[in-house]
Amino acid sequence: MKPFVCLLLASIAILKLSDVLAQEKPQEIPLYSTAVPNEKAVKGNEKPEDRVPTLSIFLPEKGHGNGTAVIVFPGGGYTHRAMNHEGFDVARKLNEQGIAAFVVKYRLPNPAFNPKPEIAPLQDAQQSIRLVRTKAQEWNIDPTKVGIMGFSAGGHLASTAGTHFTQTTIDNPLKVNLRPDFMLLIYPVINGDPQVAHKGSFEHLLGKNATSEKVQEFSNDRQVTAQTPPTFLVHASDDEVVKPENSILFYQALLKFKIPAELHIYQQGGHGFGLNNKTTQDSWFDRCVNWMKSNKIIPAS
């Protein structure tokens, strides 16, 4: 083989490898350009890297975007974040549909750092919506088609952002709309009632001695109004971690206010299956895409 051909093939291989690496390592930017709100200074100004909220950017291939954006909140019981199978993997799957995706590394509520720990994740959720809409032109996004997606406790955070958007918890001088245009909630934590609650998520968010009023405030099926965005929900009947009643209660609340909604409950699947519920040949993600097409969130073809 001629040296020129070898060099050309090597160059192509390097370019392809760089494309793969670019996909594997998306651009990650700070969520805030100024000081993070509701975050205490610590002794010696030492702050764990985990306390810095970020936004990882996944844009569809140039010319293949449809203008829709989804902001993704991985789950983890408000103690950690399942960034890969409930974050980055999902973002790449959304890209295949022409959807811009953004994965949020939100702060985990911690009274050692947050004067008001219960609103720290919500602040980061609202900031992510504000940031994506602010940069809509740069990222080729339609600011009227910005949705949110959450898994497990990330689903609680998403549903909080989707039901508490009139309560601004961040600086928003330009009055950017903080209401998401739609919600995708996958085995979400919703209700704090002891009969159905994921105890750990609510305790880590609100503390072990939260008042009943505070628990009600963050039981998001009770915060649904006529302004709540259209919602797609997925759960499994045999989920023993976050009971399916969480999704059912939210769905019933949406029906009460005639909010467009769709709920899929699989016979099996347990909790935390991410994109792939191995107990069924059905794909909830395909059902989700169909729902988005039906509601004109993404093009039908």
C-alpha positions in Angstrom: 0.0 0.0 0.0 1.3 3.4 -1.0 2.4 5.7 1.9 -0.1 8.4 0.9 -3.0 5.9 1.1 -1.8 4.6 4.5 -1.6 8.2 5.7 -5.1 9.0 4.4 -6.6 5.9 6.0 -4.9 6.7 9.3 -6.2 10.2 9.2 -9.8 8.9 8.6 -9.4 6.5 11.5 -8.3 9.3 13.8 -11.2 11.5 12.7 -13.7 8.7 13.4 -12.1 8.0 16.8 -12.3 11.7 17.7 -16.0 11.6 16.8 -16.5 8.6 19.0 -14.6 10.3 21.9 -16.6 13.5 21.4 -19.8 11.5 21.7 -18.5 9.8 24.8 -17.3 13.0 26.5 -19.9 15.7 25.9 -19.2 19.3 26.7 -19.9 20.0 30.3 -20.4 23.5 31.5 -21.1 25.1 34.9 -24.8 25.6 35.5 -24.2 29.0 37.0 -21.9 31.7 35.7 -21.8 33.4 39.1 -22.0 32.2 42.6 -24.2 29.1 43.2 -27.2 30.2 45.2 -28.1 28.6 48.6 -24.6 27.2 48.9 -22.5 27.9 52.0 -18.8 28.6 52.1 -16.9 25.9 53.9 -13.8 26.0 56.0 -10.7 26.9 53.9 -13.0 27.4 50.9 -12.6 23.7 50.2 -15.7 22.4 48.4 -16.1 18.9 47.0 -16.3 18.8 43.2 -19.6 17.0 43.6 -21.1 20.3 44.9 -20.6 22.1 41.6 -23.7 21.7 39.5 -23.1 21.3 35.7 -24.9 20.8 32.4 -23.7 18.2 29.9 -24.6 19.1 26.4 -25.7 16.5 23.8 -26.6 18.0 20.5 -27.9 16.0 17.5 -25.8 15.8 14.4 -25.7 19.0 12.4 -28.8 19.2 10.1 -30.6 16.5 12.0 -32.1 18.4 14.9 -35.8 19.1 15.1 -35.6 22.0 17.6 -36.9 20.0 20.6 -34.9 19.8 23.8 -35.1 17.5 26.8 -33.3 18.3 30.1 -32.5 15.0 31.9 -32.3 14.5 35.7 -30.8 11.1 36.7 -32.1 9.3 39.8 -30.3 8.3 42.9 -32.5 8.9 45.9 -31.0 12.4 46.4 -27.8 10.6 47.7 -26.1 10.1 44.3 -26.9 10.4 40.6 -27.0 7.5 38.1 -25.4 9.7 35.4 -24.7 6.9 32.9 -27.8 4.7 32.4 -30.3 7.4 33.5 -28.4 10.3 32.0 -25.8 10.1 29.3 -27.2 6.9 27.6 -30.6 8.5 27.5 -29.3 11.7 26.1 -27.6 9.8 23.2 -30.9 8.0 22.5 -32.7 11.3 22.4 -30.1 12.6 19.9 -31.1 9.7 17.6 -34.5 11.3 17.4 -33.1 14.7 16.5 -33.7 16.0 20.1 -31.1 18.1 21.9 -30.5 16.7 25.3 -28.9 18.1 28.4 -27.9 16.1 31.5 -27.9 17.9 34.8 -25.5 17.1 37.6 -27.8 18.8 40.2 -26.8 19.3 43.8 -27.7 16.7 46.4 -29.5 18.3 49.3 -27.2 18.6 52.3 -27.7 20.9 55.3 -23.9 21.1 55.7 -23.8 23.1 52.5 -27.3 24.3 51.8 -29.1 26.7 54.2 -32.3 25.5 52.5 -31.4 22.0 51.3 -34.9 21.2 50.1 -34.8 23.8 47.3 -31.2 23.2 46.2 -32.1 20.6 43.5 -35.1 22.7 42.4 -32.8 25.7 42.0 -30.6 23.7 39.7 -33.5 22.4 37.7 -34.9 25.9 37.2 -31.5 27.2 36.3 -31.1 24.5 33.7 -34.4 25.4 32.1 -33.4 29.1 32.2 -30.0 28.4 30.7 -31.3 26.2 27.9 -33.9 28.7 26.9 -31.4 31.6 27.1 -29.0 29.7 24.7 -31.8 28.4 22.5 -30.6 30.2 19.4 -27.0 29.1 19.9 -28.0 25.4 20.3 -30.7 25.5 17.6 -33.6 24.9 20.0 -37.2 26.1 19.9 -37.7 27.7 23.3 -41.3 26.6 23.2 -40.3 23.0 23.0 -38.1 22.5 26.1 -39.1 19.5 28.2 -37.8 17.8 31.2 -37.2 14.1 32.0 -36.5 12.4 35.3 -35.8 8.9 36.6 -36.7 7.9 40.2 -35.7 10.7 42.5 -34.7 12.6 39.4 -38.4 12.1 38.4 -39.3 13.8 41.7 -37.1 16.7 40.8 -38.6 16.9 37.3 -42.1 16.8 38.6 -41.2 19.4 41.2 -39.9 21.7 38.5 -43.1 21.0 36.5 -45.5 21.8 39.4 -43.6 24.6 41.2 -42.5 26.8 38.3 -44.4 29.8 39.6 -42.1 29.8 42.7 -38.9 31.2 41.3 -35.9 30.1 43.4 -33.1 31.6 41.3 -32.1 35.0 40.0 -34.1 35.4 36.8 -33.7 39.1 35.8 -34.9 38.5 32.2 -38.0 36.7 33.4 -37.2 33.6 31.3 -40.1 31.2 31.4 -39.4 28.4 33.9 -42.3 26.2 33.0 -41.2 23.1 31.1 -43.3 22.5 28.0 -43.7 18.7 28.7 -42.5 16.1 31.2 -41.2 12.6 30.8 -41.3 10.8 34.2 -39.8 7.3 34.4 -40.5 5.4 37.6 -40.7 8.7 39.5 -40.8 9.4 43.2 -44.0 11.6 43.6 -45.8 11.3 46.9 -44.6 11.5 50.5 -47.4 9.5 52.1 -45.8 6.6 54.1 -48.0 4.1 52.3 -46.5 4.9 48.9 -43.4 7.1 49.5 -39.8 6.3 48.8 -38.8 7.1 52.4 -35.1 7.7 51.6 -35.7 10.3 48.9 -38.1 12.3 51.0 -35.8 12.1 54.1 -32.7 13.1 52.2 -34.6 16.0 50.6 -36.7 17.3 53.6 -35.0 15.8 56.6 -36.2 13.0 58.9 -38.4 15.4 60.9 -40.2 17.2 58.1 -43.6 18.6 58.9 -46.7 17.2 57.2 -47.1 20.5 55.5 -43.6 20.3 54.0 -44.2 16.7 52.9 -47.5 17.8 51.2 -45.7 20.7 49.5 -43.3 18.2 47.8 -45.9 15.5 47.1 -46.2 16.7 43.6 -49.5 14.9 42.6 -51.0 17.4 45.1 -49.5 20.4 43.3 -50.9 19.6 39.8 -53.0 22.5 38.3 -54.5 23.4 35.0 -51.1 24.8 34.0 -49.1 21.6 34.6 -47.4 20.5 31.4 -48.4 17.4 29.4 -46.8 14.3 30.9 -45.7 10.8 29.9 -45.1 8.3 32.7 -43.6 4.8 32.9 -43.5 2.4 35.8 -43.4 -1.3 36.6 -46.0 -3.1 38.7 -43.4 -5.0 40.6 -41.4 -1.9 41.6 -40.7 -2.5 45.3 -38.4 0.6 45.6 -40.7 3.3 44.3 -44.2 1.9 44.2 -46.2 2.3 41.0 -48.9 4.2 42.9 -46.5 7.2 42.6 -47.1 7.4 38.9 -50.8 6.4 39.2 -51.5 9.3 41.6 -49.8 11.8 39.4 -51.6 10.5 36.3 -55.0 10.7 38.2 -54.2 14.3 39.2 -53.4 15.2 35.6 -56.7 13.7 34.4 -58.6 15.8 37.0 -57.3 18.9 35.3 -57.6 17.4 31.8 -53.9 17.6 31.2 -52.7 15.5 28.2 -51.1 12.4 29.8 -50.1 8.9 29.1 -49.2 6.2 31.6 -47.5 2.9 30.8 -47.3 0.3 33.6 -45.4 -2.9 32.8 -46.2 -6.1 34.5 -42.5 -6.6 35.5 -39.3 -4.6 35.4 -38.6 -3.6 39.0 -36.8 -0.4 39.6 -34.0 1.4 37.9 -34.1 -0.3 34.5 -33.2 2.8 32.6 -33.8 2.5 28.8 -34.0 -1.3 28.9 -36.7 -3.2 30.7 -35.4 -6.7 30.1 -38.6 -8.4 31.1 -40.5 -7.3 28.0 -39.8 -7.0 24.3 -41.7 -3.7 24.4 -39.7 -0.4 24.5 -41.0 2.3 26.6 -38.7 4.7 24.8 -40.5 3.9 21.5 -43.8 4.6 23.3 -42.4 7.9 24.5 -41.4 8.9 21.0 -44.8 8.0 19.7 -46.4 10.2 22.4 -44.2 13.1 21.6 -45.2 12.8 17.9 -48.9 12.6 18.8 -48.6 15.8 20.8 -46.6 17.5 18.1 -43.6 17.9 20.4 -41.4 16.3 17.6 -42.3 15.9 13.9 -44.4 12.9 13.0 -41.9 11.8 10.3 
